[in-house]
C-alpha cells in the first residue's frame, strides 16, 4: 500500500471528524506556539540587554568600593566597607599602562532649581573623559572639559528630562540653575538616550568631579569608571588595578572590579537558562497535546474497529493498519505544529507593538525544533493506538458493534 | 482440490468455559463448485466459513487451500491470500459508510498495490457487472439494501478471486433483491468462480449444486 493512499485515507478520516481533529490539534498548536513565543521573548530580552549595555560603551571596567563575592555581579549602590578615593582613580590612570582613562565618579542626589521650578535628581560628578567612555553625546553646547575639572567650575550638563522639567523651552545655554546652595551655569544638554535597564539616563545632571566633591563634601567615589586600551588587555588591566589598589589600601582588597563584557556574558547566560526553562515548560504542554492525540486516536480505533475488521478481511496487513493510524496521528501533530508555528511566530512579531517593554526575536532553531518535536510527539503517542488497531483480530473486529 | 479440511476443530476459550464450535469436520470443495452450508444458528456454520476464508485459525486439524497448508502461513501471508484469492460477502454488507460505492469497491485493490488510475477503472467495471454503474458516486446510506449488497459483491470480485464466500448474503434483503443476488452468484459460478454460501433458507440452498449441513459442530450431510 503506497504512501499517498495512506495519507489520503488519513485525510478523509480527519476531515470526517473536523471538530474533533481541530480540538485535538489545538493541544499541539498551543504547545508549539508557546515554545516559539517564549524562546522569542527570551532571545529578545537577551539581544535587548546586550544592545543596551553595548551602548554604554565598550572596553570598560568599573571599580566599586567593597568586596563582592562573585565577579560580574550587579553593583547595588555604595554600601562600602571602605572608601574608594579620588586619588585612587588618579593613581590607576598614572600607573597602569593598560588603562586609557580612569574616571572618578561621584553620585549624589540634589534639588536643581530654576525660576521657581525644581526637580530632585541625580547629580553625577565626572571628568572630561567620561562622555567618550560611556558613549554619551552632547546635543547642545559642550561637555565638561579639563579646565572645568581643574578649577572646580560650577558648570553643569543637563540630561533632557531635567532640562525639560526645569528650564522648559527656554534657551538652556548660559542659564543659571541652583544645585544645592550654589549657582551653576548650564554649558550643555545631553542627547536624549532614554531608559536603559530601567535607569533613566536622561534624568541626571553632570558636573565636574572636583565640583561634586565640594557639593557633597566627600572624597568618597561612587565608582571609578575605567576605559582600557583594548579587549585583549582586560585581564592585565584588572591585575594592574588590583595591585595598585591593594597596595594603596594597606594590603586589603576592599573593592570589586566589574567588567561590562563579563556582565553581558553573565546576563546572557542567565537569560539563556531562563529561556530554556520557559521553553521546557512550554514543551510540557506539547507533551500534554500529544497525550490528547493518543486519547483521540484510541477513541478513533475503537470507533473504527469494524472498519479495521473489514479492511483486514479484504487483505490489509497489520502493517497497513498500523501505518494508517500512525499517519493519522502524525498528520494531526504536524498540522498542529504548522499552525502552532504560524500562531507563535505571528504573536512573537506582533507582541512588541502592543507591549513596549517586551522585545522579541524570532529564532529559527526554535521553529525547527518545535516542529520536529511536534512530529515526534505524533509518532510517539500515535504508535500505541496504531499498534492496538493493527493487532486486532479480524473476526473480533468484524463482530464489533 | 481447492479446499480440503481434515478433522478441523475450533474452540473459543472464555474466562470460565471453553466452547467447542467445530468438533471435527472433514470437507472437500473443488474448483468451480456452487455450495451452500446450512445449519441452525450456533451450529458453527459461520465459524466454518471464517476458517475457510482464512480469517480465523484452527484449534486443531489441517486446512489446505489451493494445496497450501494454511497453518504454516503468517498473518501477513494470509492477508495476501484473502486479498487475491478470496472474496467476502457479509450479511450486513460491511461497506465503509464514509466512502462512496466505487471507493468501497477499490479497497482490495489498494492493498494489492494497484495504481490509483487503474483502481478506478477496475472498480467501475465491477460496478457495471452488478448493474450499479450509475450509483458509483453514492454513499452506502444512499443505496437500498440490495444495492449495497451488490456493491459488496463488486468489491468481493474486484481482485478476481478464485472463490467467493458469502455469509447469509440475503439475510437482510427482500425477496426481489434475494433473486437479484442469487442470479449474480449463479452467473459468476458459470464463469468458473467457486462460491460457498452460508444460509439457513432452503430456498437459497436449493439454487446451489450441493448443500452441506452442519449440526453442533460436526458435519451432518454433504461433506464428502
Interface residues (C-beta under 8 A of the other chain):
Chain A: X1 X2 X4 X5 X12 X13 X16 X306 X307 X309 X310 X311 X312 X313 X314 X315 X316 X317 X318 X319 X320 X394 X395 X398
Chain B: X50 X53 X55 X56 X75 X76 X79 X80 X82 X83 X84 X88 X90 X94 X96 X98 X99 X107 X108 X110 X111 X112 X113 X116 X155 X159
